[in-house]
Amino acid sequence: MNGLTCCVFVANGEILAQEICAFLRASGIDAMIRGETLIKTHGITLGALGAVGICVSPADEDRARELLKSGEAGEFRLDDGNAE
């Protein structure tokens, strides 16, 4: 087991799951998609059958939830690296 055991988001389909994983990884949080087997083998993305969990380590759980919450609220801003 890789230690990514805390599910912080459930996406309806692999595309959204990949976006959420990329967002967390870009923020320095290791994230893993869990539950994509049905999507990859059968193309199912409807309802609960298309549910895909995004898992992070217990140490990153709170930060991941905060980032996702701020993104959902429209409050998340990327740092352009030019702080004055």
N, CA, C and O of each residue as an XYZ file, in Angstrom:
336
protein
N       0.848     -1.189      0.000
C       0.000      0.000      0.000
C       0.884      1.239      0.000
O       1.917      1.274      0.669
N       0.477      2.250     -0.749
C       1.313      3.427     -0.919
C       1.039      4.536      0.092
O       1.669      5.591      0.011
N       0.134      4.343      1.031
C      -0.118      5.342      2.059
C      -1.133      6.398      1.693
O      -1.453      7.254      2.517
N      -1.655      6.361      0.461
C      -2.665      7.331      0.042
C      -4.033      6.730      0.331
O      -4.666      6.141     -0.546
N      -4.475      6.887      1.566
C      -5.661      6.178      2.031
C      -6.856      7.062      2.334
O      -7.942      6.541      2.586
N      -6.699      8.375      2.319
C      -7.796      9.269      2.676
C      -8.475      9.798      1.418
O      -7.864     10.521      0.630
N      -9.734      9.435      1.238
C     -10.490      9.915      0.079
C     -10.978     11.339      0.376
O     -11.735     11.558      1.322
N     -10.536     12.300     -0.441
C     -10.895     13.698     -0.198
C     -11.891     14.237     -1.214
O     -12.419     15.337     -1.047
N     -12.152     13.460     -2.280
C     -13.073     13.920     -3.319
C     -13.584     12.712     -4.082
O     -12.841     11.757     -4.306
N     -14.840     12.747     -4.479
C     -15.402     11.707     -5.335
C     -15.890     12.388     -6.607
O     -16.800     13.217     -6.578
N     -15.270     12.022     -7.717
C     -15.603     12.608     -9.007
C     -16.543     11.688     -9.765
O     -16.510     10.471     -9.582
N     -17.376     12.262    -10.609
C     -18.251     11.482    -11.465
C     -17.590     11.371    -12.829
O     -17.927     12.112    -13.752
N     -16.660     10.455    -12.952
C     -15.971     10.229    -14.214
C     -14.482     10.506    -14.131
O     -14.011     11.255    -13.276
N     -13.758      9.879    -15.044
C     -12.305      9.958    -15.012
C     -11.759     11.326    -15.402
O     -10.719     11.737    -14.886
N     -12.428     12.035    -16.293
C     -11.912     13.343    -16.720
C     -11.834     14.295    -15.534
O     -10.802     14.926    -15.306
N     -12.922     14.398    -14.781
C     -12.909     15.265    -13.598
C     -11.894     14.763    -12.582
O     -11.195     15.562    -11.959
N     -11.806     13.460    -12.409
C     -10.846     12.890    -11.459
C      -9.414     13.264    -11.836
O      -8.613     13.609    -10.967
N      -9.093     13.198    -13.116
C      -7.749     13.571    -13.576
C      -7.478     15.055    -13.309
O      -6.370     15.421    -12.918
N      -8.480     15.906    -13.518
C      -8.320     17.345    -13.250
C      -8.058     17.613    -11.771
O      -7.180     18.402    -11.422
N      -8.821     16.956    -10.912
C      -8.649     17.143     -9.467
C      -7.281     16.643     -9.026
O      -6.603     17.298     -8.234
N      -6.873     15.485     -9.538
C      -5.546     14.946     -9.194
C      -4.445     15.906     -9.642
O      -3.501     16.163     -8.895
N      -4.564     16.428    -10.846
C      -3.558     17.356    -11.362
C      -3.502     18.614    -10.505
O      -2.416     19.125    -10.234
N      -4.651     19.118    -10.077
C      -4.723     20.304     -9.223
C      -3.991     20.057     -7.899
O      -3.195     20.886     -7.459
N      -4.267     18.916     -7.274
C      -3.624     18.604     -6.004
C      -2.126     18.389     -6.183
O      -1.329     18.870     -5.378
N      -1.742     17.677     -7.224
C      -0.321     17.429     -7.474
C       0.424     18.737     -7.754
O       1.558     18.910     -7.307
N      -0.195     19.644     -8.481
C       0.430     20.942     -8.756
C       0.609     21.756     -7.481
O       1.453     22.650     -7.413
N      -0.192     21.436     -6.481
C      -0.094     22.116     -5.184
C       0.830     21.376     -4.227
O       0.908     21.724     -3.049
N       1.527     20.365     -4.719
C       2.498     19.646     -3.902
C       1.939     18.488     -3.094
O       2.595     17.998     -2.174
N       0.727     18.045     -3.430
C       0.103     16.947     -2.702
C       0.058     15.721     -3.614
O      -0.480     15.777     -4.720
N       0.623     14.623     -3.141
C       0.574     13.380     -3.895
C      -0.860     12.866     -3.845
O      -1.425     12.702     -2.763
N      -1.446     12.614     -5.004
C      -2.833     12.158     -5.075
C      -2.933     10.966     -6.013
O      -2.151     10.824     -6.952
N      -3.918     10.107     -5.737
C      -4.103      8.888     -6.515
C      -5.585      8.714     -6.821
O      -6.444      9.014     -5.992
N      -5.870      8.227     -8.016
C      -7.245      7.920     -8.399
C      -7.532      6.479     -7.999
O      -6.743      5.575     -8.274
N      -8.658      6.284     -7.355
C      -9.059      4.935     -6.951
C     -10.472      4.674     -7.473
O     -11.381      5.478     -7.266
N     -10.643      3.533     -8.157
C     -11.972      3.144     -8.623
C     -12.175      3.319    -10.111
O     -13.310      3.283    -10.586
N     -11.098      3.509    -10.857
C     -11.237      3.750    -12.284
C     -11.384      2.497    -13.129
O     -11.495      2.601    -14.350
N     -11.388      1.331    -12.532
C     -11.431      0.085    -13.297
C     -12.668     -0.014    -14.186
O     -12.546     -0.359    -15.361
N     -13.852      0.280    -13.655
C     -15.057      0.199    -14.476
C     -15.022      1.180    -15.636
O     -15.489      0.871    -16.732
N     -14.470      2.357    -15.395
C     -14.415      3.363    -16.445
C     -13.488      2.914    -17.565
O     -13.825      3.041    -18.743
N     -12.338      2.397    -17.208
C     -11.369      1.992    -18.229
C     -11.807      0.749    -18.990
O     -11.541      0.640    -20.188
N     -12.468     -0.186    -18.328
C     -12.823     -1.427    -19.008
C     -14.169     -1.378    -19.704
O     -14.359     -2.040    -20.724
N     -15.114     -0.600    -19.167
C     -16.458     -0.586    -19.733
C     -16.928      0.797    -20.182
O     -17.991      0.904    -20.794
N     -16.186      1.833    -19.902
C     -16.590      3.186    -20.289
C     -17.761      3.729    -19.498
O     -18.438      4.652    -19.950
N     -18.009      3.176    -18.332
C     -19.156      3.598    -17.526
C     -18.813      4.872    -16.764
O     -17.834      4.907    -16.018
N     -19.614      5.913    -16.949
C     -19.410      7.153    -16.207
C     -20.736      7.719    -15.712
O     -20.828      8.915    -15.436
N     -21.747      6.894    -15.596
C     -23.069      7.343    -15.209
C     -23.337      7.033    -13.742
O     -23.190      5.891    -13.306
N     -23.722      8.033    -12.997
C     -24.090      7.840    -11.600
C     -22.970      7.261    -10.756
O     -21.790      7.532    -10.977
N     -23.372      6.457     -9.783
C     -22.404      5.894     -8.841
C     -21.441      4.914     -9.509
O     -20.345      4.690     -8.996
N     -21.826      4.330    -10.636
C     -20.923      3.410    -11.326
C     -19.710      4.126    -11.899
O     -18.677      3.502    -12.144
N     -19.828      5.428    -12.115
C     -18.712      6.209    -12.627
C     -17.952      6.943    -11.541
O     -17.083      7.763    -11.834
N     -18.273      6.656    -10.295
C     -17.633      7.347     -9.176
C     -16.156      6.972     -9.085
O     -15.789      5.798     -9.135
N     -15.331      7.988     -8.953
C     -13.890      7.808     -8.855
C     -13.411      8.600     -7.643
O     -13.632      9.808     -7.556
N     -12.758      7.920     -6.715
C     -12.253      8.590     -5.520
C     -10.857      9.143     -5.727
O     -10.035      8.538     -6.415
N     -10.593     10.295     -5.130
C      -9.260     10.896     -5.133
C      -8.715     10.738     -3.722
O      -9.288     11.249     -2.760
N      -7.591     10.017     -3.610
C      -7.016      9.719     -2.296
C      -5.674     10.417     -2.102
O      -4.886     10.565     -3.036
N      -5.441     10.839     -0.870
C      -4.178     11.462     -0.480
C      -3.714     10.814      0.818
O      -4.445     10.027      1.419
N      -2.516     11.140      1.244
C      -2.015     10.603      2.509
C      -2.727     11.292      3.674
O      -3.205     12.417      3.530
N      -2.798     10.629      4.812
C      -3.415     11.254      5.989
C      -2.757     12.589      6.349
O      -3.435     13.502      6.820
N      -1.456     12.710      6.133
C      -0.753     13.959      6.453
C      -1.195     15.115      5.558
O      -1.101     16.275      5.961
N      -1.673     14.817      4.355
C      -2.086     15.854      3.401
C      -3.595     16.069      3.351
O      -4.072     16.950      2.635
N      -4.344     15.276      4.101
C      -5.799     15.318      3.997
C      -6.384     16.701      4.263
O      -7.169     17.197      3.454
N      -6.026     17.327      5.362
C      -6.596     18.637      5.703
C      -6.261     19.685      4.647
O      -7.127     20.454      4.230
N      -5.007     19.713      4.217
C      -4.595     20.694      3.209
C      -5.316     20.463      1.881
O      -5.733     21.414      1.221
N      -5.459     19.199      1.498
C      -6.160     18.875      0.252
C      -7.613     19.339      0.321
O      -8.125     19.932     -0.629
N      -8.266     19.072      1.429
C      -9.668     19.499      1.587
C      -9.794     21.017      1.547
O     -10.741     21.549      0.967
N      -8.837     21.719      2.166
C      -8.857     23.188      2.141
C      -8.696     23.723      0.710
O      -9.407     24.637      0.293
N      -7.742     23.132     -0.034
C      -7.533     23.549     -1.422
C      -8.767     23.303     -2.277
O      -9.165     24.159     -3.066
N      -9.363     22.141     -2.117
C     -10.559     21.822     -2.894
C     -11.715     22.744     -2.529
O     -12.472     23.178     -3.397
N     -11.843     23.038     -1.248
C     -12.902     23.945     -0.795
C     -12.693     25.344     -1.362
O     -13.648     25.969     -1.822
N     -11.459     25.845     -1.338
C     -11.192     27.193     -1.862
C     -11.392     27.234     -3.379
O     -11.849     28.243     -3.918
N     -11.051     26.143     -4.066
C     -11.279     26.091     -5.507
C     -12.758     26.094     -5.843
O     -13.191     26.781     -6.768
N     -13.533     25.323     -5.088
C     -14.974     25.255     -5.316
C     -15.642     26.596     -5.037
O     -16.606     26.960     -5.710
N     -15.141     27.329     -4.057
C     -15.703     28.628     -3.695
C     -15.208     29.745     -4.613
O     -15.665     30.884     -4.509
N     -14.284     29.425     -5.506
C     -13.742     30.444     -6.406
C     -12.702     31.329     -5.748
O     -12.387     32.401     -6.264
N     -12.167     30.898     -4.622
C     -11.207     31.710     -3.876
C      -9.761     31.361     -4.199
O      -8.858     32.134     -3.877
N      -9.524     30.220     -4.825
C      -8.158     29.770     -5.091
C      -7.517     30.652     -6.150
O      -8.128     30.939     -7.180
N      -6.291     31.080     -5.898
C      -5.528     31.877     -6.856
C      -4.140     31.291     -6.972
O      -3.514     30.952     -5.967
N      -3.659     31.171     -8.196
C      -2.298     30.702     -8.412
C      -1.319     31.805     -8.095
O      -1.565     32.969     -8.409
N      -0.208     31.449     -7.474
C       0.870     32.397     -7.201
C       1.670     32.537     -8.471
O       2.186     31.546     -8.987
N       1.790     33.765     -8.996
C       2.524     33.953    -10.249
C       4.026     34.037    -10.039
O       4.776     34.199    -11.002
N       4.474     33.931     -8.794
C       5.905     33.947     -8.508
C       6.525     35.328     -8.533
O       7.742     35.463     -8.406
N       5.711     36.349     -8.695
C       6.221     37.719     -8.771
C       5.758     38.555     -7.586
O       5.399     39.722     -7.741
N       5.767     37.960     -6.419
C       5.324     38.688     -5.219
C       6.284     39.850     -4.941
O       7.503     39.725     -5.051
N       5.691     40.956     -4.586
C       6.509     42.151     -4.297
C       6.564     42.437     -2.832
O       7.206     43.402     -2.415
